[in-house]
């Protein structure tokens, strides 16, 4: 069994069938070996292993062919785009998910401006991300936003929004009175991308409450959100079609879309704003109160 989409590092077997998955970014090559009987050409034994390429030398001929391209690519990745007033970096990804960071608020602003909404959702997609350094470069962008998502504008109800927040609240659990990451989001693979943070609303998630009852505050423009209230929200297309177990978001609720990837949208925004300001309105709160 040869797989790859989950980006996991697997070299094992199941029911005597070898399984391989070589991680991501070309770190490993998956190898499956078979022992075959000369008598009846039957597989008598099979093994799977991951071979690290970290110490491998590039093929000289290929390296020569791509040298000029690689040099130009590195220049493009490191070209300064915009200067930051303040800070759009963070040190601890867990804290950046439990308390709003200026970086997440900045991405939300870009998304809302592009799609013409005043509510937006996004995620911190991995733990390698630490925000944008000043000056911001394309390397910053693709390190922090690793997926080729596109944006849509969806027409939802207040009930949809509350239900989505209840799903996102499942990312957390409480152990010894402290908020921690739900182990189901860590094993068998890390699924940080299924925890969304929202902008344009003010909300509190109380993780000490039972699943499905954790949204204890939800306001839009200073008023409590009602179930039948119509709202427009910017989402990535994966989420807007229900991806990540968000059944309240469906394709029929999409009213507008953009074909540019979000990294391109960020680049477009920065090309128009050579100086950007870091702001943080701390619009959400994660707590664990009995």
Backbone as CSV, one residue per row, in Angstrom:
resi,resn,N_x,N_y,N_z,CA_x,CA_y,CA_z,C_x,C_y,C_z
1,UNK,0.848,-1.172,0.000,0.000,0.000,0.000,0.891,1.231,0.000
2,UNK,0.789,2.030,-1.049,1.615,3.231,-1.200,0.703,4.441,-1.080
3,UNK,0.999,5.321,-0.121,0.141,6.488,0.108,0.989,7.727,0.328
4,UNK,0.343,8.895,0.351,1.132,10.110,0.509,0.384,11.333,0.968
5,UNK,-0.915,11.392,0.799,-1.638,12.650,0.982,-1.592,13.182,2.412
6,UNK,-1.494,12.311,3.410,-1.517,12.759,4.802,-0.177,13.321,5.282
7,UNK,0.877,13.163,4.482,2.210,13.677,4.844,2.779,13.000,6.080
8,UNK,2.327,11.782,6.373,2.852,11.052,7.526,4.077,10.235,7.137
9,UNK,4.896,9.889,8.144,6.070,9.040,7.934,5.707,7.640,8.425
10,UNK,5.429,6.740,7.485,4.987,5.393,7.826,5.790,4.368,7.049
11,UNK,6.296,3.374,7.749,6.922,2.203,7.127,6.532,1.025,7.999
12,UNK,5.482,0.316,7.593,4.924,-0.707,8.457,4.252,-1.771,7.596
13,UNK,3.407,-2.586,8.248,2.622,-3.556,7.502,1.297,-3.759,8.210
14,UNK,0.283,-4.159,7.473,-1.040,-4.433,8.007,-1.573,-5.678,7.306
15,UNK,-1.917,-6.698,8.097,-2.372,-7.978,7.532,-1.351,-8.524,6.519
16,UNK,-0.066,-8.401,6.881,1.042,-8.891,6.046,1.197,-8.119,4.737
17,UNK,0.576,-6.959,4.641,0.713,-6.100,3.464,1.621,-4.924,3.834
18,UNK,2.722,-4.696,3.100,3.604,-3.563,3.419,2.914,-2.232,3.133
19,UNK,3.148,-1.265,4.027,2.562,0.077,3.909,3.689,1.092,3.922
20,UNK,3.605,2.084,3.047,4.636,3.126,3.002,3.984,4.490,2.803
21,UNK,4.508,5.486,3.513,4.132,6.888,3.281,5.342,7.729,3.670
22,UNK,5.945,8.447,2.716,7.267,9.038,2.945,7.269,10.495,3.426
23,UNK,6.300,10.869,4.270,6.313,12.225,4.800,6.008,13.257,3.732
24,UNK,6.739,14.354,3.748,6.499,15.439,2.785,7.804,16.154,2.461
25,UNK,7.748,16.999,1.441,8.874,17.855,1.046,10.129,17.068,0.662
26,UNK,9.953,15.831,0.245,11.088,15.048,-0.231,12.098,14.672,0.825
27,UNK,11.690,14.628,2.088,12.626,14.258,3.152,13.050,12.796,3.062
28,UNK,12.119,11.958,2.621,12.404,10.522,2.574,11.943,9.938,1.237
29,UNK,12.545,8.808,0.910,12.080,7.969,-0.191,11.551,6.685,0.431
30,UNK,10.361,6.281,0.021,9.795,5.045,0.527,10.311,3.849,-0.266
31,UNK,10.699,2.797,0.429,11.223,1.601,-0.231,10.470,0.366,0.266
32,UNK,9.923,-0.417,-0.665,9.294,-1.693,-0.346,10.078,-2.789,-1.054
33,UNK,10.486,-3.801,-0.312,11.268,-4.914,-0.866,10.471,-6.209,-0.759
34,UNK,10.581,-7.041,-1.796,9.876,-8.319,-1.824,10.867,-9.466,-1.995
35,UNK,10.611,-10.559,-1.302,11.271,-11.842,-1.584,10.269,-12.683,-2.364
36,UNK,10.684,-13.155,-3.552,9.771,-13.892,-4.423,10.303,-15.302,-4.637
37,UNK,9.441,-16.271,-4.466,9.817,-17.671,-4.655,10.086,-17.957,-6.129
38,UNK,11.252,-18.578,-6.398,11.566,-18.955,-7.780,10.643,-20.062,-8.292
39,UNK,10.105,-20.819,-7.357,9.290,-21.974,-7.745,7.939,-21.552,-8.310
40,UNK,7.205,-20.753,-7.581,5.855,-20.382,-8.029,5.660,-18.875,-8.143
41,UNK,6.743,-18.113,-8.107,6.709,-16.650,-8.247,5.807,-16.005,-7.204
42,UNK,5.723,-16.603,-6.040,4.888,-16.075,-4.966,5.730,-15.207,-4.029
43,UNK,5.134,-14.119,-3.543,5.827,-13.263,-2.575,5.877,-13.995,-1.241
44,UNK,7.071,-14.237,-0.768,7.233,-14.964,0.493,7.513,-14.039,1.674
45,UNK,7.986,-12.831,1.370,8.290,-11.890,2.448,8.354,-10.480,1.863
46,UNK,7.931,-9.499,2.647,7.982,-8.107,2.190,8.340,-7.196,3.355
47,UNK,9.113,-6.169,3.078,9.479,-5.178,4.091,9.317,-3.779,3.511
48,UNK,9.103,-2.808,4.397,9.022,-1.406,3.975,9.944,-0.581,4.863
49,UNK,10.547,0.435,4.289,11.435,1.307,5.057,11.474,2.693,4.428
50,UNK,11.853,3.667,5.258,12.018,5.037,4.789,13.503,5.357,4.704
51,UNK,13.925,5.870,3.567,15.326,6.223,3.350,15.468,7.739,3.360
52,UNK,16.223,8.253,4.327,16.426,9.694,4.423,17.308,10.183,3.275
53,UNK,16.959,11.315,2.707,17.779,11.886,1.630,18.572,13.097,2.131
54,UNK,18.542,13.312,3.443,19.186,14.492,4.005,20.670,14.594,3.720
55,UNK,21.352,13.452,3.675,22.800,13.454,3.450,23.172,13.145,2.007
56,UNK,22.168,13.078,1.140,22.432,12.748,-0.265,22.901,13.973,-1.036
57,UNK,23.812,13.759,-1.958,24.299,14.844,-2.808,23.403,14.981,-4.048
58,UNK,23.111,16.212,-4.465,22.324,16.401,-5.679,23.045,15.806,-6.892
59,UNK,22.274,15.335,-7.833,22.844,14.852,-9.077,23.561,16.013,-9.774
60,UNK,24.847,15.889,-10.093,25.616,17.016,-10.664,25.007,17.569,-11.950
61,UNK,24.500,16.703,-12.797,23.956,17.156,-14.074,22.669,17.964,-13.873
62,UNK,21.810,17.459,-12.989,20.566,18.189,-12.715,20.878,19.497,-11.999
63,UNK,21.804,19.459,-11.041,22.171,20.671,-10.302,22.663,21.761,-11.241
64,UNK,23.413,21.372,-12.257,23.924,22.336,-13.226,22.788,22.956,-14.037
65,UNK,21.826,22.119,-14.420,20.706,22.601,-15.236,19.845,23.613,-14.458
66,UNK,19.625,23.359,-13.162,18.705,24.207,-12.393,19.418,25.316,-11.621
67,UNK,20.725,25.434,-11.737,21.491,26.397,-10.940,21.002,27.822,-11.127
68,UNK,20.836,28.253,-12.376,20.405,29.626,-12.636,18.993,29.858,-12.124
69,UNK,18.122,28.885,-12.363,16.736,28.989,-11.884,16.689,29.070,-10.368
70,UNK,17.496,28.233,-9.707,17.529,28.223,-8.253,18.005,29.564,-7.700
71,UNK,19.019,30.148,-8.341,19.541,31.444,-7.889,18.482,32.527,-8.011
72,UNK,17.777,32.561,-9.133,16.715,33.555,-9.321,15.563,33.338,-8.352
73,UNK,15.252,32.067,-8.084,14.177,31.744,-7.155,14.499,32.250,-5.760
74,UNK,15.733,32.042,-5.297,16.123,32.493,-3.965,16.028,34.012,-3.850
75,UNK,16.412,34.729,-4.923,16.294,36.191,-4.921,14.842,36.617,-4.810
76,UNK,13.964,35.930,-5.561,12.535,36.261,-5.542,11.932,35.988,-4.168
77,UNK,12.325,34.872,-3.556,11.790,34.519,-2.246,12.202,35.519,-1.169
78,UNK,13.381,36.110,-1.302,13.908,36.986,-0.256,13.773,38.473,-0.571
79,UNK,13.103,38.822,-1.665,12.909,40.228,-2.007,11.979,40.890,-0.990
80,UNK,12.386,42.022,-0.372,11.524,42.709,0.597,10.239,43.201,-0.073
81,UNK,9.103,42.969,0.596,7.810,43.383,0.063,7.222,44.550,0.836
82,UNK,7.076,44.385,2.150,6.482,45.439,2.979,7.169,45.491,4.336
83,UNK,7.163,46.696,4.893,7.722,46.902,6.229,6.583,46.909,7.241
84,UNK,6.864,46.409,8.444,5.840,46.291,9.484,6.062,47.332,10.572
85,UNK,4.997,48.039,10.910,5.007,48.889,12.101,4.449,48.052,13.240
86,UNK,5.289,47.699,14.206,4.887,46.779,15.259,5.456,45.409,14.970
87,UNK,4.783,44.363,15.437,5.276,43.002,15.262,4.173,42.069,14.786
88,UNK,4.493,41.247,13.779,3.578,40.221,13.290,4.173,38.828,13.498
89,UNK,5.041,38.701,14.487,5.621,37.397,14.810,5.071,36.907,16.147
90,UNK,5.260,35.617,16.403,4.887,35.022,17.686,5.844,33.867,17.955
91,UNK,6.023,33.530,19.233,6.984,32.503,19.612,6.346,31.131,19.810
92,UNK,5.103,31.110,20.300,4.470,29.858,20.711,3.196,29.621,19.899
93,UNK,3.201,28.638,18.984,2.005,28.382,18.161,0.767,28.053,18.990
94,UNK,0.934,27.334,20.118,-0.225,27.010,20.955,-0.851,28.279,21.499
95,UNK,-0.020,29.190,22.006,-0.553,30.443,22.534,-1.171,31.302,21.432
96,UNK,-0.645,31.179,20.216,-1.192,31.942,19.098,-2.562,31.423,18.686
97,UNK,-2.897,30.204,19.089,-4.226,29.655,18.805,-5.196,29.912,19.952
98,UNK,-4.672,30.068,21.152,-5.540,30.238,22.309,-5.797,31.721,22.612
99,UNK,-4.902,32.570,22.134,-5.069,34.017,22.247,-4.742,34.628,20.892
100,UNK,-5.592,35.508,20.421,-5.376,36.040,19.070,-4.017,36.720,18.948
101,UNK,-3.355,36.483,17.841,-2.093,37.144,17.536,-2.337,38.220,16.479
102,UNK,-1.439,39.194,16.429,-1.543,40.237,15.406,-1.399,39.637,14.010
103,UNK,-0.638,38.551,13.900,-0.458,37.902,12.607,-1.776,37.353,12.072
104,UNK,-2.507,36.606,12.913,-3.795,36.052,12.475,-4.765,37.166,12.132
105,UNK,-4.799,38.210,12.938,-5.697,39.339,12.625,-5.329,39.969,11.285
106,UNK,-4.044,40.043,10.974,-3.601,40.624,9.709,-4.074,39.781,8.522
107,UNK,-3.941,38.456,8.621,-4.407,37.574,7.545,-5.916,37.715,7.372
108,UNK,-6.639,37.800,8.474,-8.099,37.968,8.399,-8.467,39.273,7.681
109,UNK,-7.742,40.337,7.970,-8.012,41.626,7.316,-7.844,41.517,5.810
110,UNK,-6.780,40.850,5.388,-6.526,40.680,3.956,-7.660,39.879,3.314
111,UNK,-8.087,38.807,3.975,-9.156,37.969,3.440,-10.467,38.746,3.335
112,UNK,-10.798,39.508,4.363,-12.060,40.260,4.359,-12.051,41.337,3.286
113,UNK,-10.925,42.011,3.119,-10.840,43.052,2.097,-11.007,42.461,0.703
114,UNK,-10.389,41.300,0.469,-10.454,40.683,-0.853,-11.862,40.245,-1.208
115,UNK,-12.607,39.696,-0.245,-13.920,39.125,-0.538,-15.082,40.029,-0.144
116,UNK,-14.784,41.190,0.462,-15.840,42.145,0.764,-16.769,41.708,1.883
117,UNK,-16.204,41.122,2.940,-17.011,40.760,4.108,-16.400,41.408,5.341
118,UNK,-17.134,41.350,6.450,-16.545,41.826,7.698,-16.459,40.710,8.734
119,UNK,-16.575,39.458,8.271,-16.302,38.286,9.099,-15.393,37.358,8.300
120,UNK,-14.445,36.752,8.976,-13.491,35.871,8.290,-13.034,34.777,9.244
121,UNK,-12.629,33.654,8.669,-12.053,32.562,9.456,-10.768,32.090,8.796
122,UNK,-9.797,31.759,9.602,-8.556,31.183,9.096,-7.928,30.340,10.197
123,UNK,-6.871,29.644,9.849,-6.193,28.761,10.803,-4.694,29.026,10.783
124,UNK,-4.033,28.586,11.837,-2.572,28.548,11.867,-2.210,27.124,11.481
125,UNK,-1.709,26.935,10.259,-1.747,25.629,9.632,-0.693,24.644,10.110
126,UNK,0.378,25.113,10.678,1.386,24.193,11.211,2.177,24.883,12.316
127,UNK,3.038,24.133,12.954,3.829,24.706,14.051,5.169,25.259,13.589
128,UNK,5.425,25.225,12.282,6.619,25.859,11.743,6.406,27.359,11.558
129,UNK,5.138,27.756,11.473,4.817,29.161,11.240,5.096,29.985,12.496
130,UNK,5.720,31.146,12.299,5.958,32.073,13.415,5.651,33.512,13.015
131,UNK,4.780,33.666,12.003,4.370,34.996,11.595,5.316,35.628,10.595
132,UNK,5.074,36.905,10.321,5.852,37.649,9.335,6.920,38.495,10.013
133,UNK,8.146,38.362,9.519,9.224,39.234,9.968,9.232,40.489,9.103
134,UNK,9.900,41.511,9.577,9.977,42.768,8.825,11.391,42.944,8.257
135,UNK,11.524,43.174,6.935,10.444,43.289,5.957,9.872,41.915,5.587
136,UNK,8.601,41.901,5.213,7.943,40.666,4.795,8.475,40.257,3.425
137,UNK,8.719,38.952,3.257,9.186,38.425,1.977,8.246,37.313,1.513
138,UNK,8.411,36.891,0.273,7.612,35.784,-0.236,7.932,34.507,0.528
139,UNK,9.160,34.369,0.988,9.520,33.198,1.790,8.694,33.170,3.075
140,UNK,8.497,34.345,3.705,7.618,34.441,4.875,6.220,33.934,4.550
141,UNK,5.706,34.384,3.410,4.327,34.061,3.047,4.140,32.564,2.899
142,UNK,4.991,31.916,2.113,4.771,30.497,1.837,5.174,29.607,3.005
143,UNK,5.981,30.108,3.929,6.289,29.358,5.144,5.097,29.355,6.090
144,UNK,4.402,30.486,6.148,3.270,30.619,7.063,1.955,30.151,6.462
145,UNK,1.816,30.244,5.136,0.579,29.777,4.498,0.967,28.716,3.478
146,UNK,0.909,27.457,3.922,1.520,26.379,3.160,0.596,25.719,2.149
147,UNK,-0.713,26.006,2.214,-1.651,25.311,1.331,-2.114,26.207,0.188
148,UNK,-2.371,25.628,-0.986,-2.814,26.429,-2.146,-4.327,26.669,-2.139
149,UNK,-4.849,27.102,-0.991,-6.281,27.361,-0.891,-6.684,28.604,-1.668
150,UNK,-7.954,28.663,-2.044,-8.543,29.881,-2.596,-9.651,30.335,-1.657
151,UNK,-10.138,31.552,-1.863,-11.131,32.137,-0.963,-12.519,32.164,-1.586
152,UNK,-13.526,32.070,-0.711,-14.910,32.251,-1.143,-15.632,33.134,-0.125
153,UNK,-16.766,33.656,-0.562,-17.685,34.399,0.300,-18.939,33.564,0.448
154,UNK,-19.322,33.248,1.683,-20.488,32.409,1.927,-21.555,33.170,2.702
155,UNK,-22.808,32.863,2.368,-23.972,33.430,3.064,-24.453,32.389,4.071
156,UNK,-24.297,32.701,5.344,-24.629,31.744,6.401,-25.597,32.376,7.387
157,UNK,-26.088,31.560,8.309,-26.943,32.064,9.381,-26.160,32.116,10.693
158,UNK,-26.753,32.787,11.673,-26.142,32.804,12.989,-26.027,31.409,13.575
159,UNK,-27.010,30.537,13.272,-26.959,29.153,13.744,-25.784,28.413,13.121
160,UNK,-25.512,28.670,11.831,-24.348,28.066,11.163,-23.055,28.492,11.856
161,UNK,-22.960,29.783,12.145,-21.751,30.315,12.760,-21.520,29.695,14.135
162,UNK,-22.566,29.610,14.934,-22.441,29.016,16.259,-22.028,27.542,16.164
163,UNK,-22.638,26.825,15.219,-22.308,25.411,15.032,-20.846,25.238,14.616
164,UNK,-20.355,26.142,13.754,-18.956,26.074,13.320,-18.012,26.332,14.495
165,UNK,-18.368,27.268,15.347,-17.537,27.551,16.513,-17.513,26.364,17.473
166,UNK,-18.624,25.653,17.570,-18.643,24.457,18.414,-17.704,23.392,17.862
167,UNK,-17.637,23.267,16.535,-16.704,22.308,15.930,-15.270,22.729,16.202
168,UNK,-14.971,24.000,15.997,-13.600,24.462,16.204,-13.187,24.336,17.671
169,UNK,-14.168,24.447,18.588,-13.876,24.322,20.022,-13.442,22.912,20.390
170,UNK,-13.769,21.920,19.544,-13.376,20.538,19.825,-11.864,20.340,19.720
171,UNK,-11.174,21.324,19.155,-9.713,21.252,19.075,-9.089,21.203,20.468
172,UNK,-9.794,21.758,21.450,-9.249,21.850,22.800,-9.870,20.818,23.737
173,UNK,-9.133,20.535,24.799,-9.603,19.673,25.878,-9.099,20.290,27.180
174,UNK,-9.535,19.741,28.301,-9.071,20.225,29.607,-8.427,19.080,30.356
175,UNK,-7.189,19.281,30.782,-6.475,18.295,31.598,-5.918,19.017,32.829
176,UNK,-6.287,18.517,34.022,-5.815,19.102,35.285,-6.136,20.595,35.351
177,UNK,-7.303,20.948,34.833,-7.755,22.338,34.910,-7.165,23.258,33.864
178,UNK,-6.320,22.715,32.981,-5.664,23.536,31.969,-6.164,23.173,30.576
179,UNK,-6.273,24.184,29.724,-6.662,23.955,28.338,-5.480,23.360,27.580
180,UNK,-5.720,22.233,26.909,-4.690,21.565,26.109,-5.284,21.203,24.757
181,UNK,-4.451,20.715,23.850,-4.928,20.287,22.537,-5.552,18.895,22.666
182,UNK,-6.730,18.736,22.119,-7.405,17.441,22.071,-6.511,16.447,21.335
183,UNK,-6.240,15.298,21.944,-5.312,14.332,21.351,-5.795,13.826,19.993
184,UNK,-7.100,13.914,19.724,-7.613,13.476,18.419,-7.129,14.386,17.283
185,UNK,-6.662,15.577,17.634,-6.116,16.489,16.632,-4.600,16.322,16.485
186,UNK,-4.026,15.423,17.265,-2.583,15.195,17.225,-2.222,13.814,16.677
187,UNK,-3.106,12.839,16.861,-2.841,11.462,16.451,-4.035,10.918,15.682
188,UNK,-3.825,10.134,14.630,-2.522,9.658,14.145,-1.725,10.704,13.368
189,UNK,-2.322,11.887,13.104,-1.571,12.957,12.453,-2.029,14.283,13.035
190,UNK,-1.170,15.278,12.907,-1.509,16.612,13.393,-2.495,17.268,12.436
191,UNK,-3.584,17.819,12.998,-4.622,18.449,12.174,-4.892,19.872,12.668
192,UNK,-3.835,20.663,12.752,-3.979,22.045,13.198,-4.911,22.832,12.270
193,UNK,-4.941,22.442,11.000,-5.697,23.185,9.993,-7.209,23.084,10.197
194,UNK,-7.667,22.235,11.102,-9.102,22.124,11.351,-9.553,22.942,12.554
195,UNK,-8.635,23.736,13.107,-9.009,24.672,14.169,-9.004,26.078,13.587
196,UNK,-10.183,26.657,13.472,-10.319,27.997,12.898,-10.415,29.060,13.976
197,UNK,-9.848,30.213,13.675,-10.042,31.422,14.469,-10.825,32.412,13.617
198,UNK,-11.651,33.224,14.270,-12.570,34.101,13.561,-12.289,35.572,13.866
199,UNK,-12.566,36.398,12.888,-12.457,37.848,13.018,-13.793,38.457,12.604
200,UNK,-14.117,39.626,13.179,-15.374,40.290,12.847,-16.498,39.954,13.811
201,UNK,-16.234,39.020,14.705,-17.164,38.680,15.775,-16.379,38.660,17.079
202,UNK,-17.093,38.726,18.187,-16.487,38.580,19.504,-17.073,37.330,20.138
203,UNK,-16.193,36.423,20.584,-16.717,35.167,21.097,-15.828,34.594,22.189
204,UNK,-16.456,33.764,23.027,-15.760,33.039,24.082,-16.090,31.567,23.958
205,UNK,-15.065,30.722,24.048,-15.239,29.279,24.076,-14.810,28.786,25.451
206,UNK,-15.731,28.185,26.184,-15.427,27.630,27.500,-15.243,26.126,27.350
207,UNK,-13.988,25.678,27.363,-13.667,24.289,27.073,-14.052,23.361,28.226
208,UNK,-14.351,23.916,29.402,-14.820,23.099,30.520,-16.262,22.640,30.322
209,UNK,-16.976,23.277,29.403,-18.357,22.895,29.113,-18.377,21.645,28.234
210,UNK,-19.507,20.922,28.190,-19.610,19.748,27.313,-19.473,20.137,25.848
211,UNK,-18.980,19.208,25.028,-18.895,19.440,23.586,-20.283,19.784,23.058
212,UNK,-20.354,20.834,22.265,-21.626,21.289,21.734,-22.258,22.402,22.547
213,UNK,-21.664,22.711,23.703,-22.202,23.776,24.565,-21.100,24.744,24.990
214,UNK,-20.071,24.863,24.167,-18.891,25.613,24.587,-18.898,27.079,24.160
215,UNK,-19.764,27.451,23.242,-19.843,28.858,22.837,-20.678,29.601,23.873
216,UNK,-20.019,30.355,24.718,-20.728,31.046,25.803,-20.922,32.534,25.518
217,UNK,-20.266,33.045,24.500,-20.453,34.442,24.083,-20.255,34.517,22.589
218,UNK,-21.201,35.155,21.891,-21.093,35.312,20.441,-21.800,36.593,20.041
219,UNK,-21.018,37.596,19.676,-21.565,38.902,19.333,-21.054,39.357,17.968
220,UNK,-21.897,40.084,17.259,-21.556,40.696,15.975,-21.951,42.159,16.042
221,UNK,-20.974,43.034,15.884,-21.187,44.481,15.998,-21.836,44.848,17.329
222,UNK,-21.383,44.177,18.385,-21.830,44.504,19.736,-23.137,43.883,20.159
223,UNK,-23.803,43.149,19.268,-25.099,42.551,19.579,-24.995,41.032,19.534
224,UNK,-25.788,40.370,20.375,-25.810,38.909,20.367,-26.261,38.390,19.002
225,UNK,-25.575,37.376,18.509,-25.943,36.769,17.232,-27.160,35.875,17.431
226,UNK,-28.163,36.035,16.573,-29.361,35.205,16.632,-29.282,34.100,15.587
227,UNK,-30.028,33.019,15.814,-29.932,31.855,14.937,-30.327,32.158,13.501
228,UNK,-31.332,33.022,13.301,-31.837,33.284,11.945,-31.164,34.480,11.277
229,UNK,-30.175,35.057,11.929,-29.471,36.222,11.393,-28.644,35.836,10.171
230,UNK,-28.707,36.640,9.104,-27.933,36.380,7.891,-26.584,37.084,7.992
231,UNK,-25.509,36.338,7.725,-24.157,36.865,7.817,-23.368,36.433,6.589
232,UNK,-22.384,37.246,6.220,-21.492,36.907,5.109,-20.082,36.732,5.654
233,UNK,-19.448,35.637,5.285,-18.159,35.278,5.860,-17.191,34.864,4.765
234,UNK,-15.915,35.195,4.953,-14.852,34.734,4.060,-14.239,33.462,4.622
235,UNK,-14.198,32.435,3.764,-13.628,31.142,4.137,-12.723,30.650,3.017
236,UNK,-11.820,29.732,3.327,-11.140,29.068,2.220,-12.090,28.016,1.635
237,UNK,-11.854,27.657,0.389,-12.816,26.800,-0.311,-12.947,25.415,0.344
238,UNK,-11.867,24.908,0.876,-11.912,23.612,1.566,-12.931,23.648,2.694
239,UNK,-12.850,24.691,3.515,-13.769,24.801,4.642,-15.192,25.112,4.169
240,UNK,-15.316,25.965,3.166,-16.635,26.389,2.698,-17.442,25.238,2.116
241,UNK,-16.761,24.169,1.723,-17.451,22.980,1.220,-17.595,21.903,2.293
242,UNK,-17.355,22.269,3.549,-17.542,21.340,4.655,-16.309,20.583,5.064
243,UNK,-15.168,20.840,4.420,-13.939,20.117,4.735,-13.524,20.281,6.185
244,UNK,-13.033,19.189,6.790,-12.613,19.235,8.190,-13.744,18.994,9.161
245,UNK,-14.841,18.388,8.678,-16.000,18.059,9.507,-16.766,19.311,9.936
246,UNK,-17.010,20.183,8.981,-17.829,21.370,9.198,-19.065,21.281,8.295
247,UNK,-20.052,20.450,8.641,-21.200,20.221,7.757,-22.116,21.429,7.594
248,UNK,-21.990,22.418,8.481,-22.833,23.616,8.346,-22.385,24.495,7.172
249,UNK,-21.161,24.307,6.708,-20.671,25.033,5.538,-20.849,24.135,4.312
250,UNK,-21.620,24.578,3.362,-21.912,23.780,2.169,-21.731,24.632,0.916
251,UNK,-21.482,23.951,-0.197,-21.208,24.645,-1.450,-22.334,25.541,-1.913
252,UNK,-23.576,25.202,-1.590,-24.704,26.013,-2.049,-24.792,27.355,-1.332
253,UNK,-23.996,27.539,-0.259,-23.998,28.811,0.467,-22.939,29.776,-0.065
254,UNK,-22.112,29.309,-1.004,-21.080,30.162,-1.597,-21.734,31.133,-2.581
255,UNK,-21.474,32.431,-2.400,-22.076,33.440,-3.283,-21.037,34.139,-4.149
256,UNK,-19.762,33.992,-3.834,-18.695,34.578,-4.645,-17.408,33.821,-4.363
257,UNK,-16.507,33.825,-5.333,-15.246,33.117,-5.146,-14.118,33.839,-5.856
258,UNK,-12.899,33.517,-5.478,-11.694,34.087,-6.082,-10.775,32.937,-6.471
259,UNK,-10.246,32.966,-7.680,-9.410,31.873,-8.169,-7.944,32.005,-7.755
260,UNK,-7.558,33.143,-7.194,-6.179,33.306,-6.742,-5.947,32.502,-5.478
261,UNK,-4.753,31.901,-5.336,-4.420,31.256,-4.076,-4.232,32.331,-3.011
262,UNK,-4.377,31.926,-1.759,-4.303,32.912,-0.682,-2.906,33.517,-0.582
263,UNK,-1.868,32.747,-0.888,-0.519,33.324,-0.879,-0.401,34.419,-1.936
264,UNK,-1.053,34.237,-3.087,-1.056,35.285,-4.120,-1.847,36.501,-3.664
265,UNK,-2.934,36.262,-2.937,-3.753,37.367,-2.423,-2.954,38.186,-1.416
266,UNK,-2.196,37.507,-0.558,-1.348,38.218,0.402,-0.293,39.034,-0.333
267,UNK,0.317,38.437,-1.363,1.319,39.144,-2.165,0.708,40.371,-2.829
268,UNK,-0.486,40.228,-3.373,-1.179,41.347,-4.006,-1.422,42.476,-3.005
269,UNK,-1.857,42.120,-1.793,-2.120,43.120,-0.759,-0.839,43.865,-0.387
270,UNK,0.242,43.126,-0.208,1.501,43.745,0.203,2.073,44.642,-0.899
271,UNK,1.803,44.315,-2.162,2.282,45.160,-3.259,1.600,46.525,-3.247
272,UNK,0.436,46.601,-2.605,-0.315,47.865,-2.515,-0.089,48.577,-1.188
273,UNK,0.486,47.876,-0.218,0.698,48.453,1.110,2.148,48.196,1.512
274,UNK,3.013,49.155,1.203,4.439,48.984,1.478,4.762,49.076,2.961
275,UNK,3.841,49.658,3.719,3.973,49.692,5.178,2.663,49.172,5.758
276,UNK,2.730,48.159,6.628,1.530,47.611,7.249,1.658,47.747,8.762
277,UNK,0.506,47.900,9.417,0.483,48.057,10.868,-0.006,46.784,11.536
278,UNK,0.687,46.388,12.576,0.275,45.233,13.368,-0.735,45.678,14.411
279,UNK,-1.924,45.092,14.380,-2.966,45.412,15.355,-3.530,44.119,15.929
280,UNK,-4.135,44.222,17.081,-4.725,43.042,17.721,-5.882,43.492,18.603
281,UNK,-7.108,43.108,18.222,-8.277,43.509,19.006,-8.724,42.445,20.015
282,UNK,-7.998,41.321,20.064,-8.277,40.262,21.047,-9.772,39.922,21.084
283,UNK,-10.333,39.609,19.924,-11.787,39.442,19.822,-12.294,38.077,20.282
284,UNK,-11.382,37.137,20.589,-11.878,35.857,21.098,-11.132,35.453,22.358
285,UNK,-11.804,34.601,23.142,-11.236,34.154,24.409,-11.486,32.661,24.561
286,UNK,-10.445,31.928,24.939,-10.540,30.498,25.233,-10.316,30.336,26.724
287,UNK,-11.267,29.699,27.408,-11.157,29.561,28.858,-11.627,28.175,29.301
288,UNK,-11.406,27.864,30.562,-11.871,26.600,31.137,-12.412,26.893,32.524
289,UNK,-13.688,27.285,32.554,-14.335,27.644,33.816,-15.491,26.713,34.094
290,UNK,-15.497,26.122,35.285,-16.589,25.244,35.705,-17.861,26.056,35.956
